[in-house]
C-alpha cells in the first residue's frame, strides 16, 4: 500500500509540475536594415599594389637563362637565389647584389674567367619612374640637378605620387619649359 501511495504522489507531483510550468518565451531577432556601401574609389594619391616582377637571370648561376618571378621591391640577390644561386666559378664582385629590380630586368652573373662585355638586352630605356625614383635617378633627367631632384622627392613624400605629368609643375623650379623637356623621359607608372 505504501508503494501505491508513493506512486500516486509522484504522478500527482509530476502533473502539478507539468501544469504549472511557464509558457515558453519566443525570441524575435530584428536585424537592422541594410545600408548602402559606397564603391571604393582611387584618389590621385592612391596607387595600386605593384605586382610581381619577371627577371631574366643569366651567367654563372645554378639554372642559367631562367626567367624568374620575384616580388616587387626585390633585389638582384633575390633573383639570383630564385635561379638556384651562384655556381662555384661565379664572380660575385662584378654583380651589384643590392640593385633594386624592375620588371623585365636582366641579371647577369659573370664567371671568374669571363671577360666583361655589354649585355645584348640591357634594360636601361632612359625612362625615369618619378613616383619611385631616388634623387640620384631623377638627376638623369634633362635640366634636373641635385637640388631640384631632392625637391621632387620631398614633394612626392609630402603629397603622394604624381597623378599626372602636370603635377610636376607644383615642384618649385619646374615650369612649362622644363616639363616639356623631361616629358619624353618620365613615367608615372610604378613598374
Backbone as CSV, one residue per row, in Angstrom:
resi,resn,N_x,N_y,N_z,CA_x,CA_y,CA_z,C_x,C_y,C_z
1,UNK,0.799,-1.158,0.000,0.000,0.000,0.000,0.873,1.264,0.000
2,UNK,1.936,1.208,0.742,2.860,2.329,0.771,3.404,2.593,-0.623
3,UNK,3.676,1.571,-1.367,4.214,1.724,-2.714,3.193,2.378,-3.615
4,UNK,1.941,1.994,-3.495,0.890,2.575,-4.340,0.751,4.053,-3.995
5,UNK,0.807,4.367,-2.722,0.686,5.752,-2.304,1.863,6.575,-2.824
6,UNK,3.026,6.025,-2.757,4.224,6.706,-3.254,4.108,6.958,-4.754
7,UNK,3.627,5.990,-5.495,3.467,6.144,-6.942,2.450,7.237,-7.227
8,UNK,1.337,7.294,-6.471,0.331,8.325,-6.687,0.870,9.723,-6.375
9,UNK,1.704,9.835,-5.373,2.306,11.128,-5.027,3.252,11.578,-6.135
10,UNK,4.045,10.667,-6.658,4.993,11.005,-7.738,4.227,11.438,-8.985
11,UNK,3.170,10.703,-9.344,2.378,11.048,-10.521,1.686,12.386,-10.292
12,UNK,1.141,12.613,-9.127,0.465,13.875,-8.816,1.441,15.046,-8.855
13,UNK,2.621,14.842,-8.279,3.636,15.903,-8.297,4.075,16.216,-9.710
14,UNK,4.255,15.175,-10.563,4.637,15.388,-11.965,3.572,16.154,-12.712
15,UNK,2.269,15.820,-12.419,1.165,16.501,-13.103,1.139,17.974,-12.700
16,UNK,1.352,18.262,-11.419,1.365,19.645,-10.950,2.533,20.400,-11.599
17,UNK,3.682,19.777,-11.685,4.866,20.400,-12.277,4.622,20.732,-13.744
18,UNK,4.022,19.778,-14.489,3.775,19.986,-15.916,2.724,21.066,-16.119
19,UNK,1.682,21.077,-15.305,0.610,22.046,-15.495,1.012,23.458,-15.065
20,UNK,1.960,23.611,-14.175,2.334,24.931,-13.671,3.593,25.490,-14.344
21,UNK,4.159,24.811,-15.296,5.378,25.352,-15.899,5.029,26.590,-16.737
22,UNK,5.923,27.564,-16.806,5.635,28.803,-17.519,5.593,28.567,-19.041
23,UNK,4.871,29.437,-19.701,4.787,29.339,-21.158,6.158,29.645,-21.765
24,UNK,6.492,29.009,-22.887,7.803,29.261,-23.492,7.898,30.703,-24.005
25,UNK,9.123,31.232,-23.924,9.388,32.600,-24.363,9.808,32.555,-25.830
26,UNK,9.214,33.397,-26.630,9.575,33.487,-28.039,10.509,34.676,-28.208
27,UNK,11.662,34.424,-28.817,12.639,35.480,-29.054,12.617,35.814,-30.543
28,UNK,12.432,37.074,-30.849,12.414,37.522,-32.231,13.620,38.430,-32.453
29,UNK,14.433,38.103,-33.458,15.615,38.912,-33.782,15.260,39.785,-34.979
30,UNK,15.395,41.072,-34.791,15.111,42.019,-35.857,16.436,42.654,-36.303
31,UNK,17.023,42.167,-37.418,18.292,42.755,-37.871,18.063,44.157,-38.406
32,UNK,19.096,44.988,-38.351,18.937,46.348,-38.872,18.781,46.310,-40.394
33,UNK,18.179,47.358,-40.909,18.008,47.459,-42.346,19.390,47.567,-43.007
34,UNK,19.587,46.941,-44.188,20.888,47.059,-44.858,21.134,48.491,-45.312
35,UNK,22.390,48.874,-45.262,22.769,50.215,-45.710,23.637,50.090,-46.948
36,UNK,23.592,51.082,-47.774,24.399,51.074,-48.996,25.851,51.343,-48.638
37,UNK,26.731,50.576,-49.241,28.159,50.773,-49.052,28.708,51.369,-50.336
38,UNK,29.353,52.537,-50.252,29.856,53.142,-51.484,30.987,52.303,-52.070
39,UNK,31.053,52.312,-53.387,32.124,51.584,-54.082,33.443,52.287,-53.807
40,UNK,34.526,51.514,-53.669,35.820,52.156,-53.430,36.247,52.965,-54.649
41,UNK,36.879,54.081,-54.379,37.384,54.909,-55.472,38.858,55.147,-55.240
42,UNK,39.586,55.225,-56.336,41.009,55.534,-56.243,41.170,57.041,-56.305
43,UNK,41.816,57.581,-55.317,42.108,59.000,-55.335,43.451,59.193,-56.019
44,UNK,43.760,60.402,-56.431,45.043,60.614,-57.091,46.231,60.203,-56.238
45,UNK,46.074,60.195,-54.898,47.194,59.808,-54.055,47.245,58.310,-53.828
46,UNK,46.178,57.591,-54.204,46.180,56.140,-54.021,46.864,55.492,-55.211
47,UNK,47.554,54.423,-54.963,48.203,53.714,-56.061,47.971,52.231,-55.870
48,UNK,47.815,51.520,-56.968,47.595,50.093,-56.847,48.844,49.388,-56.312
49,UNK,48.621,48.249,-55.714,49.742,47.468,-55.219,50.500,46.896,-56.409
50,UNK,51.794,47.148,-56.487,52.557,46.624,-57.613,52.585,45.104,-57.591
51,UNK,52.566,44.517,-58.762,52.591,43.063,-58.879,54.008,42.521,-58.873
52,UNK,54.128,41.225,-59.029,55.459,40.618,-59.044,56.230,41.008,-60.306
53,UNK,57.539,40.852,-60.244,58.430,41.203,-61.346,58.934,39.938,-62.018
54,UNK,59.140,40.013,-63.324,59.790,38.916,-64.031,61.180,39.399,-64.433
55,UNK,62.179,38.605,-64.089,63.572,38.972,-64.306,64.274,37.805,-64.988
56,UNK,65.114,38.133,-65.965,65.869,37.122,-66.710,67.248,37.003,-66.078
57,UNK,67.606,35.806,-65.621,68.875,35.592,-64.938,69.770,34.728,-65.824
58,UNK,70.980,35.220,-66.081,71.931,34.514,-66.945,73.281,34.415,-66.252
59,UNK,74.151,33.591,-66.839,75.532,33.512,-66.368,75.771,32.391,-65.384
60,UNK,76.649,32.666,-64.425,77.152,31.653,-63.506,76.206,31.443,-62.320
61,UNK,75.009,30.924,-62.636,74.034,30.548,-61.615,73.652,29.093,-61.853
62,UNK,73.051,28.459,-60.862,72.721,27.035,-60.965,71.772,26.751,-62.134
63,UNK,70.825,27.641,-62.398,69.870,27.477,-63.505,69.956,28.692,-64.416
64,UNK,70.980,28.758,-65.288,71.142,29.946,-66.128,70.046,30.047,-67.188
65,UNK,69.948,31.226,-67.769,68.966,31.513,-68.816,67.555,31.195,-68.326
66,UNK,67.242,31.690,-67.123,65.975,31.417,-66.473,65.195,32.706,-66.276
67,UNK,63.910,32.637,-66.551,63.007,33.744,-66.248,62.402,33.447,-64.883
68,UNK,62.700,34.296,-63.902,62.202,34.077,-62.542,61.186,35.157,-62.186
69,UNK,60.315,34.837,-61.261,59.325,35.790,-60.763,59.655,36.086,-59.307
70,UNK,59.822,37.365,-59.012,60.164,37.806,-57.658,59.194,38.910,-57.243
71,UNK,58.993,39.111,-55.951,58.068,40.161,-55.500,58.593,41.557,-55.829
72,UNK,57.673,42.504,-55.932,58.039,43.898,-56.147,58.962,44.338,-55.007
73,UNK,59.976,45.109,-55.335,60.933,45.591,-54.341,62.110,44.652,-54.130
74,UNK,62.171,43.553,-54.899,63.266,42.598,-54.756,64.566,43.191,-55.282
75,UNK,65.639,42.573,-54.855,66.985,42.993,-55.276,67.606,41.893,-56.125
76,UNK,68.746,42.198,-56.721,69.409,41.252,-57.622,69.690,39.925,-56.915
77,UNK,70.068,39.956,-55.657,70.356,38.722,-54.931,69.124,37.827,-54.866
78,UNK,67.929,38.413,-54.790,66.697,37.619,-54.746,66.480,36.875,-56.060
79,UNK,66.767,37.534,-57.177,66.626,36.887,-58.486,67.664,35.776,-58.651
80,UNK,68.875,36.018,-58.185,69.933,35.008,-58.276,69.559,33.780,-57.447
81,UNK,69.032,33.998,-56.253,68.609,32.872,-55.415,67.442,32.117,-56.051
82,UNK,66.533,32.849,-56.715,65.407,32.198,-57.388,65.886,31.350,-58.565
83,UNK,67.057,31.686,-59.115,67.635,30.916,-60.220,68.582,29.841,-59.700
84,UNK,68.532,29.530,-58.430,69.326,28.435,-57.880,70.595,28.852,-57.173
85,UNK,70.929,30.123,-57.181,72.122,30.603,-56.501,73.357,30.581,-57.385
86,UNK,74.464,31.053,-56.836,75.732,31.137,-57.556,76.329,29.753,-57.815
87,UNK,77.075,29.636,-58.892,77.892,28.443,-59.118,79.247,28.703,-58.457
88,UNK,80.099,27.684,-58.419,81.406,27.831,-57.773,82.305,28.826,-58.490
89,UNK,82.126,28.976,-59.803,83.002,29.882,-60.551,82.391,31.267,-60.763
90,UNK,81.362,31.619,-59.994,80.715,32.926,-60.131,81.608,34.025,-59.562
91,UNK,81.699,35.121,-60.291,82.454,36.289,-59.838,81.473,37.231,-59.134
92,UNK,81.369,37.087,-57.848,80.386,37.847,-57.057,80.732,39.327,-56.978
93,UNK,81.956,39.682,-57.285,82.389,41.077,-57.209,81.834,41.914,-58.363
94,UNK,81.446,41.283,-59.449,81.000,42.039,-60.632,79.481,42.101,-60.764
95,UNK,78.756,41.776,-59.732,77.304,41.924,-59.761,76.878,42.705,-58.522
96,UNK,76.023,43.693,-58.736,75.529,44.513,-57.633,74.355,43.779,-56.986
97,UNK,74.619,43.085,-55.910,73.598,42.277,-55.244,72.483,43.123,-54.639
98,UNK,72.757,44.387,-54.380,71.767,45.259,-53.754,70.910,46.017,-54.766
99,UNK,71.152,45.808,-56.057,70.400,46.536,-57.081,68.917,46.205,-56.984
100,UNK,68.079,47.245,-56.929,66.630,47.054,-56.903,66.175,46.737,-58.318
101,UNK,65.370,45.698,-58.432,64.955,45.215,-59.755,63.686,45.891,-60.244
102,UNK,63.565,45.936,-61.571,62.348,46.383,-62.230,61.879,45.261,-63.142
103,UNK,60.612,45.260,-63.452,60.059,44.235,-64.329,60.802,44.269,-65.666
104,UNK,61.255,43.099,-66.118,61.945,42.990,-67.394,63.455,43.127,-67.297
105,UNK,64.001,43.317,-66.112,65.454,43.430,-65.958,66.146,42.110,-66.292
106,UNK,67.429,42.220,-66.598,68.282,41.048,-66.768,69.398,41.148,-65.738
107,UNK,69.606,40.071,-65.006,70.706,39.993,-64.047,71.695,38.978,-64.607
108,UNK,72.908,39.440,-64.867,73.936,38.539,-65.404,75.035,38.390,-64.368
109,UNK,75.386,37.142,-64.065,76.467,36.845,-63.125,77.643,36.333,-63.953
110,UNK,78.724,37.099,-63.953,79.906,36.710,-64.715,80.624,35.552,-64.036
111,UNK,81.219,34.705,-64.850,82.120,33.676,-64.337,83.468,34.343,-64.093
112,UNK,84.281,33.748,-63.226,85.587,34.339,-62.906,86.449,34.530,-64.151
113,UNK,86.358,33.613,-65.099,87.202,33.688,-66.296,86.546,34.449,-67.448
114,UNK,85.321,34.892,-67.272,84.566,35.542,-68.349,84.921,37.022,-68.447
115,UNK,85.246,37.499,-69.667,85.504,38.936,-69.811,84.200,39.711,-69.711
116,UNK,84.301,40.920,-69.238,83.098,41.734,-69.095,82.737,42.323,-70.450
117,UNK,81.520,42.059,-70.881,81.036,42.570,-72.164,79.668,43.196,-71.941
118,UNK,79.251,44.003,-72.909,77.919,44.595,-72.826,76.879,43.509,-73.042
119,UNK,75.836,43.546,-72.247,74.767,42.556,-72.392,73.937,42.876,-73.625
120,UNK,73.414,41.859,-74.295,72.656,42.109,-75.520,71.335,42.824,-75.302
121,UNK,70.743,42.692,-74.115,69.442,43.326,-73.889,69.440,44.089,-72.576
122,UNK,70.197,45.190,-72.501,70.147,45.954,-71.256,68.768,46.562,-71.070
123,UNK,68.400,46.768,-69.830,67.069,47.301,-69.547,67.147,48.768,-69.125
124,UNK,68.007,49.525,-69.768,68.098,50.938,-69.465,67.423,51.697,-70.589
125,UNK,66.117,51.881,-70.459,65.339,52.536,-71.505,65.454,54.050,-71.424
126,UNK,66.070,54.566,-70.385,66.162,56.002,-70.214,64.943,56.591,-69.537
127,UNK,63.932,55.779,-69.253,62.718,56.254,-68.597,62.958,56.304,-67.092
128,UNK,62.543,57.418,-66.489,62.660,57.576,-65.043,61.251,57.519,-64.461
129,UNK,61.053,56.631,-63.513,59.764,56.449,-62.861,59.691,57.417,-61.684
130,UNK,59.111,58.608,-61.919,59.167,59.679,-60.922,58.455,59.357,-59.623
131,UNK,57.537,58.399,-59.626,56.819,58.086,-58.388,57.595,57.152,-57.472
132,UNK,58.729,56.620,-57.923,59.548,55.761,-57.058,61.034,56.083,-57.152
133,UNK,61.421,56.954,-58.075,62.837,57.228,-58.324,63.496,57.912,-57.129
134,UNK,64.767,57.600,-56.946,65.563,58.290,-55.936,66.004,59.627,-56.519
135,UNK,66.534,60.489,-55.663,67.032,61.783,-56.143,68.144,61.577,-57.178
136,UNK,69.001,60.587,-56.954,70.090,60.323,-57.898,69.545,59.893,-59.261
137,UNK,68.494,59.074,-59.270,67.901,58.640,-60.537,67.227,59.811,-61.250
138,UNK,66.623,60.712,-60.503,65.959,61.877,-61.104,66.963,62.810,-61.769
139,UNK,68.198,62.811,-61.302,69.227,63.669,-61.886,69.573,63.263,-63.320
140,UNK,69.155,62.089,-63.757,69.397,61.664,-65.138,68.485,62.390,-66.125
141,UNK,67.458,63.056,-65.618,66.550,63.804,-66.484,67.208,65.110,-66.910
142,UNK,66.891,65.581,-68.127,67.453,66.864,-68.564,66.987,67.999,-67.656
143,UNK,67.892,68.928,-67.382,67.613,70.139,-66.600,67.294,69.863,-65.132
144,UNK,67.522,68.646,-64.652,67.254,68.319,-63.242,68.594,68.081,-62.549
145,UNK,68.946,68.991,-61.662,70.176,68.850,-60.890,69.869,68.274,-59.520
146,UNK,70.892,68.177,-58.662,70.696,67.574,-57.337,69.642,68.281,-56.481
147,UNK,69.633,69.600,-56.468,68.684,70.330,-55.619,67.248,70.124,-56.105
148,UNK,67.038,70.220,-57.403,65.693,70.045,-57.951,65.227,68.600,-57.787
149,UNK,66.138,67.654,-57.965,65.791,66.238,-57.769,65.343,66.004,-56.334
150,UNK,66.024,66.617,-55.373,65.655,66.466,-53.963,64.289,67.094,-53.696
151,UNK,63.985,68.237,-54.337,62.674,68.869,-54.150,61.561,67.985,-54.710
152,UNK,61.824,67.285,-55.819,60.828,66.366,-56.390,60.523,65.252,-55.395
153,UNK,61.567,64.674,-54.810,61.394,63.589,-53.834,60.630,64.102,-52.614
154,UNK,60.998,65.274,-52.116,60.330,65.828,-50.936,58.860,66.135,-51.225
155,UNK,58.569,66.676,-52.412,57.179,66.956,-52.775,56.381,65.654,-52.826
156,UNK,56.955,64.617,-53.445,56.268,63.320,-53.565,56.009,62.722,-52.185
157,UNK,56.978,62.816,-51.278,56.813,62.260,-49.932,55.736,63.022,-49.150
158,UNK,55.619,64.324,-49.388,54.642,65.133,-48.659,53.240,65.022,-49.249
159,UNK,53.131,64.832,-50.567,51.834,64.902,-51.240,51.396,63.603,-51.910
160,UNK,52.207,62.581,-51.850,51.858,61.324,-52.509,52.353,61.306,-53.947
161,UNK,52.110,60.195,-54.645,52.621,60.062,-56.007,51.980,61.087,-56.955
162,UNK,52.708,61.401,-58.017,52.209,62.314,-59.037,51.125,61.598,-59.839
163,UNK,49.943,62.210,-59.936,48.824,61.596,-60.650,48.910,61.854,-62.146
164,UNK,49.478,63.010,-62.527,49.646,63.311,-63.944,50.909,64.147,-64.118
165,UNK,51.333,64.265,-65.351,52.596,64.935,-65.652,52.589,66.391,-65.193
166,UNK,51.445,67.059,-65.318,51.364,68.472,-64.945,51.581,68.686,-63.451
167,UNK,51.370,67.661,-62.628,51.605,67.798,-61.190,53.061,68.132,-60.882
168,UNK,53.954,67.789,-61.793,55.371,68.104,-61.573,55.608,69.610,-61.516
169,UNK,54.731,70.404,-62.154,54.918,71.856,-62.112,54.620,72.434,-60.729
170,UNK,54.058,71.621,-59.822,53.853,72.058,-58.437,55.160,72.080,-57.659
171,UNK,56.194,71.441,-58.206,57.506,71.428,-57.565,58.220,72.720,-57.933
172,UNK,58.683,73.439,-56.937,59.387,74.700,-57.170,60.600,74.457,-58.066
173,UNK,60.653,75.192,-59.192,61.775,75.051,-60.121,61.415,74.321,-61.403
174,UNK,60.225,73.716,-61.449,59.796,73.045,-62.682,58.671,73.867,-63.290
175,UNK,58.977,74.448,-64.441,57.988,75.221,-65.170,57.620,74.506,-66.452
176,UNK,56.836,75.142,-67.300,56.395,74.513,-68.550,57.556,74.093,-69.461
177,UNK,58.607,74.895,-69.538,59.732,74.557,-70.415,60.452,73.294,-69.917
178,UNK,60.703,73.227,-68.616,61.366,72.038,-68.058,60.476,70.824,-68.213
179,UNK,59.181,70.992,-67.955,58.241,69.880,-68.086,58.237,69.338,-69.513
180,UNK,58.239,70.229,-70.489,58.239,69.803,-71.891,59.512,69.026,-72.227
181,UNK,60.634,69.432,-71.658,61.895,68.766,-71.960,62.025,67.394,-71.293
182,UNK,61.479,67.252,-70.084,61.621,65.963,-69.391,60.498,64.988,-69.716
183,UNK,59.377,65.477,-70.279,58.196,64.646,-70.517,58.493,63.342,-71.252
184,UNK,59.339,63.325,-72.313,59.565,62.050,-73.006,60.302,60.998,-72.161
185,UNK,60.919,61.438,-71.069,61.749,60.537,-70.272,61.110,60.179,-68.933
186,UNK,59.863,60.632,-68.700,59.221,60.457,-67.402,58.060,59.468,-67.545
187,UNK,57.948,58.583,-66.560,56.793,57.694,-66.475,56.199,57.820,-65.084
188,UNK,54.857,57.858,-65.031,54.162,57.919,-63.747,53.848,56.532,-63.228
189,UNK,54.052,55.514,-64.072,53.772,54.132,-63.677,54.701,53.715,-62.554
190,UNK,54.260,52.704,-61.823,55.109,52.084,-60.812,55.409,50.686,-61.359
191,UNK,56.644,50.499,-61.850,56.955,49.205,-62.512,56.894,48.044,-61.556
